Amino acid sequence: MVTGSGALTTSTPVLSDAVLVERIAALGDRAALAELDTRHGMTLYAIAYTLLLNPDAADVAVAATLREAWRRAASFIAREQTVGRWLAQLTRKAAQDQLRRSVMSPGGLLPRRTSVAPPSPRPPAREPSGHRARTSLRLTWVAAALVLPLILLT
């Protein structure tokens, strides 16, 4: 349907986040989980990236968050908190778990430098694709801007 302004509208009602979580819990609705990812995915990615400072690790944390939301949807209580806050808590926990595991593993999240010499030049990387990949560069600057005052104050 086209409105007077020329914009397309659909007749599908927009479900609230709480209703989407209820649908996940009751019906195992994958489309509801995908909709939550669409609505909150970039915020969850920003939280994970701010803690991990690694785009791949942030993607893993968001995926772990969505798996955990799928498993724990039935235990979500809308009166106590919003879906966004609940997902943010799950994301922080997933990122902290990754950090904890990285401290225990020899490789960790960040590559170890064995020399002080600058890294050898590499062929240019291909252009990142996808919304999250493009946004990760912007989030790098945001994370740096958030961390820099802490570094300067210590």
N, C-alpha and C positions, 0 to 999 in steps of 0.2 A: 504494500500500500504506500502511496506517495502522499505526503502531507502538503499543505499549501506552500511550505518553505522549500519543497523539493527533496526533503530528506525521506529516506525509506524508513518505515517502521514495521515492526513485526507484531503479530498478535500473541506471541509467546510471553507470558508474564515473567517478570524478573523475580526469582526466588531469593529470599534472604539467605545469608550465610548459615544461619542456624537451621533453616529448612534443608539446605544442602547437606549439612552434617547429619541431620535426621535421615535423609534419603540414603546416605552412605551407610549409616548404621542399620536401617531397616531393610533396605533393598539391595545393598551392595552396588549402588549406582556409580559406575565408573565415570559417567558424564558429569555427575555432581562433583566428584573429586577433580576432574579436569577443569570445571568451572571455578572451583576454589583456587586451583593453581593459576588460572588466568587472572583472577582477581587479586591474589595475594603473592603470587610467585616472585615478582620483582622485589617486593618488600622483604620476603623471606631470604632471597638471594643477597640483598644488601646487608641484612643482619649477619648471615653466614660469612659473607666476604669481609665484612668489617672485623669479624673475629679471627678468620683464617688467613686473610690476605693472599688467597690462592683461588683463582677462578674455578679450577677443576674440583678442588676440595669443597668450595661453596656449592657447586652443582650437586656433589655427592650428599652434602648436608641437606639440601632442599629435597632431594629424592628420598632421603631417610626420613625427613619430616613428613612427607606425603604418605610414605608407607606406614609410619607411626599413626598419623591421623586416620588412615584407613582402618588400622587395627583398633584404635581407641575411640572411634567415633561414638560408640554406644555409651561411653563413660563421660562424654562431654555434657556439661550442665550449663545451659545458656544463661541461667540466672546469676551464676557466679562470675562469668567473664564473657567477653566477646570472642567470636571465632578468630578474629585477627590476633588478639592477644594470646589465645591458646596456641595458635600456629606459631607465633613468635617465640613462645616459651619452648615449644617442641624444637624449633630451629636452633635456639641457643643451646639446648641440651645436646642436640645432634652435633653441633659445631664443637662444643666442649668435649664431647666424647671423642671426636676426631683428634682434637688437640691432645687429649690424654693418651690416646693410642699412638700419636706421632711422637710423643716424648718417649714412649716405651720402645718404639721401633727405631732401628739404626738409620733409616733413610729420612724419616720425618716428613713434614709437609714441604719444607724448603730444601732445595739442593744445597749440599755442603760445598764450600769453596776450598780447594786444596792449595791454591796459590794466590798470591796477591797480584799477579799479572792480569791485565784486562782479558776478558774472554775473547776467543778468536771470532772474527767476523763470520756470521752465518748467512746463508742465502735468505733473502727477504721472505718472511712468513706470508702465507696466502691470507687474503683478506678474511677476517672472521665473518662467519655467517650466523644468522639467527639473532633474535632479539636479546637474549642473555649475553651472547658473546659481544655484541656491540655495546651493551650497557656495562659490561665488566670494566672496560677502559674508563668510562665515566666514574664508576664506583671506585676505581683505583685512586682517582684524584680526590674523591669525597673522603675515602678512608685516610689518605695522606693528610688532608686538611683537618680531619678530626684528631689524628695522632700527633701532628706537629706541635700543637700547643702543649701537649703532655711531655713531649721530648724537651721542649724549650724550658719548661718549668722545673724539670728535674735536674 
